[in-house]
Amino acid sequence: MKAKHQRLVLVLLAIVALVGAALLAVYALRNQASYFYLPEQMQADPPAVGQAVRLGGMVAPGSLETLPDGITVTFTVTGREASAIPVRYAGILPDLFVEGSGVVAEGRLAADGTFEADNLLAKHDENYVPRELQDMSEHQAAEMAEETTVGLE
Amino acid sequence: MHGFANPKRFLALAGWLTPVLLTGGLLLTAAALFWGFTQVPPDRLMGETVRIIFIHVPTAWLGMGGWTAIAVSSLVFLVWRHPLAAIAARGAAVPGLVFTIICLVTGSVWGRPTWGTWWVWDGRLTSMLVLAFLYIAYIALAQAAQREGISARIPAIFGLLGAVNIPIINRSVVWWNSLHQPPSITMGKSAIDGVFLMPLLVAVLGFSLIFGGVVLARMRALLADIQAEARLRRRAMEAD
């Protein structure tokens, strides 16, 4: 075996070991590295009441309500599965915050199961569509609604 | 392939290729940005801020592409010991860092109106910031290898090690819940409408040509630097 080939084998072995180590680290991080809980994750493994966490998902269509005080809103966040968590928030809503779109709420779970948010971040999906196409045919719109992931894969 | 590993032949090729790449890249990028900034309708949700995509996405791809070039060149240098491969890796470092920083800054400016925040520590943003720090460390190591006389293999090994971050950046939005949306462009499929996609692809091509031109220019400067140092050293020896 020439020295050149020895080096090649050595470097390739090192790369395989490195990738293996990285995969193990990523696997170990799979929960810690997530930026937010999905509703189903929060229901399956609820964080301690009062602990600062983030909840992310889709603002359920038709669930957004403004309370009589005028600044407090309530809505339901849904995930990939049929799970929903009610959220209460008092403050300015981000421009892109709409029903049927993605949201990340920062706050804490209250004892009654409501999520009390201090801050809302709008999360958009991966689709980029010009405004002109908003008046697309109903069929097209239904097709896009079918395909949208709200940024949840 | 081995023919171009000869510095003399490389310099002859790079001599005319550098201005061609830089001029072509600047023209294409200017055309793509004019197209994207003035000729394209606003996005249905984001409105006018969607135009940031024409800078953000090409620079993000090239920021990751730059480290991929460092890793491949480092592998070639470690195995075949081509000195030009080490020069190529060093040449890609500075433009890679600059493009990564442009990606981070434009992303931050875009995040404020769309997400409602300049910065969050989610998987995508954090791994991209790590890439910028890796570039800085690589540049420092490579300079030490030339000036302080540490082995040139050390930056090369670091270049290979750092490549682990590239698939993490790419997959971060799939593996972990993140504020950044999942990829719009996947194998043969695009969730970006054609009116945005066309100028975007031209911008990617233009920025790539600029990147290539800058890498060649950096390599020529590094080679000249090494030659000048060797000449000074020889003269100092003769004077003794």
Boltz contact constraints between the chains, C-beta under 6 A:
constraints:
  - contact:
      token1: [A, 7]
      token2: [B, 79]
      max_distance: 6.0
  - contact:
      token1: [A, 8]
      token2: [B, 79]
      max_distance: 6.0
  - contact:
      token1: [A, 11]
      token2: [B, 78]
      max_distance: 6.0
  - contact:
      token1: [A, 11]
      token2: [B, 79]
      max_distance: 6.0
  - contact:
      token1: [A, 18]
      token2: [B, 164]
      max_distance: 6.0
  - contact:
      token1: [A, 22]
      token2: [B, 164]
      max_distance: 6.0
  - contact:
      token1: [A, 33]
      token2: [B, 123]
      max_distance: 6.0
  - contact:
      token1: [A, 33]
      token2: [B, 176]
      max_distance: 6.0
  - contact:
      token1: [A, 34]
      token2: [B, 176]
      max_distance: 6.0
  - contact:
      token1: [A, 34]
      token2: [B, 177]
      max_distance: 6.0
  - contact:
      token1: [A, 35]
      token2: [B, 122]
      max_distance: 6.0
  - contact:
      token1: [A, 35]
      token2: [B, 177]
      max_distance: 6.0
  - contact:
      token1: [A, 35]
      token2: [B, 178]
      max_distance: 6.0
  - contact:
      token1: [A, 35]
      token2: [B, 179]
      max_distance: 6.0
  - contact:
      token1: [A, 36]
      token2: [B, 177]
      max_distance: 6.0
  - contact:
      token1: [A, 56]
      token2: [B, 177]
      max_distance: 6.0
  - contact:
      token1: [A, 94]
      token2: [B, 116]
      max_distance: 6.0
  - contact:
      token1: [A, 96]
      token2: [B, 45]
      max_distance: 6.0
  - contact:
      token1: [A, 96]
      token2: [B, 114]
      max_distance: 6.0
  - contact:
      token1: [A, 104]
      token2: [B, 179]
      max_distance: 6.0
  - contact:
      token1: [A, 121]
      token2: [B, 115]
      max_distance: 6.0
  - contact:
      token1: [A, 121]
      token2: [B, 116]
      max_distance: 6.0
  - contact:
      token1: [A, 121]
      token2: [B, 117]
      max_distance: 6.0
  - contact:
      token1: [A, 122]
      token2: [B, 115]
      max_distance: 6.0
  - contact:
      token1: [A, 122]
      token2: [B, 116]
      max_distance: 6.0
  - contact:
      token1: [A, 123]
      token2: [B, 179]
      max_distance: 6.0
  - contact:
      token1: [A, 124]
      token2: [B, 45]
      max_distance: 6.0
  - contact:
      token1: [A, 124]
      token2: [B, 181]
      max_distance: 6.0
  - contact:
      token1: [A, 125]
      token2: [B, 181]
      max_distance: 6.0
  - contact:
      token1: [A, 126]
      token2: [B, 181]
      max_distance: 6.0
  - contact:
      token1: [A, 126]
      token2: [B, 182]
      max_distance: 6.0
  - contact:
      token1: [A, 126]
      token2: [B, 184]
      max_distance: 6.0
  - contact:
      token1: [A, 126]
      token2: [B, 191]
      max_distance: 6.0
  - contact:
      token1: [A, 127]
      token2: [B, 191]
      max_distance: 6.0
  - contact:
      token1: [A, 128]
      token2: [B, 43]
      max_distance: 6.0
  - contact:
      token1: [A, 128]
      token2: [B, 192]
      max_distance: 6.0
  - contact:
      token1: [A, 128]
      token2: [B, 193]
      max_distance: 6.0
  - contact:
      token1: [A, 128]
      token2: [B, 196]
      max_distance: 6.0
  - contact:
      token1: [A, 129]
      token2: [B, 44]
      max_distance: 6.0
  - contact:
      token1: [A, 129]
      token2: [B, 193]
      max_distance: 6.0
  - contact:
      token1: [A, 130]
      token2: [B, 41]
      max_distance: 6.0
  - contact:
      token1: [A, 130]
      token2: [B, 193]
      max_distance: 6.0
  - contact:
      token1: [A, 130]
      token2: [B, 195]
      max_distance: 6.0
  - contact:
      token1: [A, 131]
      token2: [B, 41]
      max_distance: 6.0
  - contact:
      token1: [A, 131]
      token2: [B, 42]
      max_distance: 6.0
  - contact:
      token1: [A, 131]
      token2: [B, 44]
      max_distance: 6.0
  - contact:
      token1: [A, 132]
      token2: [B, 41]
      max_distance: 6.0
  - contact:
      token1: [A, 134]
      token2: [B, 44]
      max_distance: 6.0
  - contact:
      token1: [A, 151]
      token2: [B, 181]
      max_distance: 6.0
  - contact:
      token1: [A, 153]
      token2: [B, 182]
      max_distance: 6.0
